[in-house]
Amino acid sequence: MSSPMLREPRDRTLAPARGRILEIGFGTGRNLTHYPPTVRRIEAIDPDADLDRLSLPRIAHAAIDVDFHHLNAEHLPFEDARFDTVVSTFTLCSIPDVVHALGEVRRVLKPGGQFLFLEHGRSPDPKVARWQDRLNRAWMPLAGGCHLNRPMRSLIEDAGAEVRRVHGGRGGEEKRIAVISFSCCIA
Ligand SMILES: C[S@@+](CC[C@H](N)C(=O)[O-])C[C@H]1O[C@@H](n2cnc3c(N)ncnc32)[C@H](O)[C@@H]1O
């Protein structure tokens, strides 16, 4: 997820970030340099303490303040309607109970708040999706629990969000094995 090809999609995904912001699945902090300059502070969560050796130096040198917590997105300790923006990049594929986590995202977003995401997921091409299903079992343990075949758009819509903007990867919207979409969703 450190590819230079992802710099521009990260910039575009995070461009609308505003207000009180929560990033779920912070990882090694790759998004820190992609927030717009108007963002001065974010809250961020990730359960994996092994990533601290990479994320904490990035936090220390970042232009924005990061209030970081080791937490799962399935159980957020924040009050309802706390955030204006929730961000997820390449994280919904790895969260074990993604339906529960998306319910939490919706709960902590203010009405009218935005969920900004950049994710890969299930291809709409049945031939590709069949391969994703076949490979998934072998792939998951090798890739930190990442699922290749989650239907991201419908998972997000089923959580009660209205998808306002979707951008597919090269080859058109949602046509590739690694679907890349970014979007604003209104809770
Ligand atoms: C592929 S990495 C993406 C990291 C970062 N968002 C990026 O764009 O580079 C997936 C991240 O999801 C995190 N993750 C796994 N389970 C999670 C959970 N239950 N709640 C929140 N984050 C989780 C992992 O620890 C990991 O940092």
The ligand as an SDF file (V2000), in Angstrom:
LIG
                    3D

 27 29  0  0  0  0  0  0  0  0999 V2000
   -3.5370   -2.9050    4.5340 C   0  0  0  0  0  0  0  0  0  0  0  0
   -3.3880   -2.0560    6.0430 S   0  0  0  0  0  0  0  0  0  0  0  0
   -3.7890   -0.3680    5.5380 C   0  0  0  0  0  0  0  0  0  0  0  0
   -3.1250    0.6640    6.3980 C   0  0  0  0  0  0  0  0  0  0  0  0
   -3.3810    2.1300    6.0120 C   0  0  0  0  0  0  0  0  0  0  0  0
   -4.7750    2.4830    6.1830 N   0  0  0  0  0  0  0  0  0  0  0  0
   -2.9310    2.4350    4.6000 C   0  0  0  0  0  0  0  0  0  0  0  0
   -3.7240    2.9460    3.7980 O   0  0  0  0  0  0  0  0  0  0  0  0
   -1.7540    2.1980    4.2910 O   0  0  0  0  0  0  0  0  0  0  0  0
   -4.8380   -2.5740    6.9510 C   0  0  0  0  0  0  0  0  0  0  0  0
   -4.8900   -2.0050    8.3490 C   0  0  0  0  0  0  0  0  0  0  0  0
   -6.1020   -2.4020    8.9740 O   0  0  0  0  0  0  0  0  0  0  0  0
   -5.8140   -2.6020   10.3360 C   0  0  0  0  0  0  0  0  0  0  0  0
   -6.8730   -3.3910   10.9810 N   0  0  0  0  0  0  0  0  0  0  0  0
   -6.9980   -4.7470   11.0370 C   0  0  0  0  0  0  0  0  0  0  0  0
   -8.0670   -5.0810   11.7830 N   0  0  0  0  0  0  0  0  0  0  0  0
   -8.6370   -3.9220   12.1910 C   0  0  0  0  0  0  0  0  0  0  0  0
   -9.7600   -3.6030   13.0090 C   0  0  0  0  0  0  0  0  0  0  0  0
  -10.5130   -4.5720   13.5400 N   0  0  0  0  0  0  0  0  0  0  0  0
  -10.0470   -2.3060   13.2360 N   0  0  0  0  0  0  0  0  0  0  0  0
   -9.2760   -1.3250   12.6970 C   0  0  0  0  0  0  0  0  0  0  0  0
   -8.2060   -1.5580   11.9210 N   0  0  0  0  0  0  0  0  0  0  0  0
   -7.8730   -2.8370   11.6790 C   0  0  0  0  0  0  0  0  0  0  0  0
   -4.4650   -3.3170   10.3030 C   0  0  0  0  0  0  0  0  0  0  0  0
   -3.8130   -3.3020   11.5580 O   0  0  0  0  0  0  0  0  0  0  0  0
   -3.7550   -2.5080    9.2270 C   0  0  0  0  0  0  0  0  0  0  0  0
   -3.0480   -1.4230    9.7720 O   0  0  0  0  0  0  0  0  0  0  0  0
  1  2  1  0
  2  3  1  0
  2 10  1  0
  3  4  1  0
  4  5  1  0
  5  6  1  0
  5  7  1  0
  7  8  2  0
  7  9  1  0
 10 11  1  0
 11 12  1  0
 11 26  1  0
 12 13  1  0
 13 14  1  0
 13 24  1  0
 14 15  1  0
 14 23  1  0
 15 16  2  0
 16 17  1  0
 17 18  1  0
 17 23  2  0
 18 19  1  0
 18 20  2  0
 20 21  1  0
 21 22  2  0
 22 23  1  0
 24 25  1  0
 24 26  1  0
 26 27  1  0
M  CHG  2   2   1   9  -1
M  END
$$$$
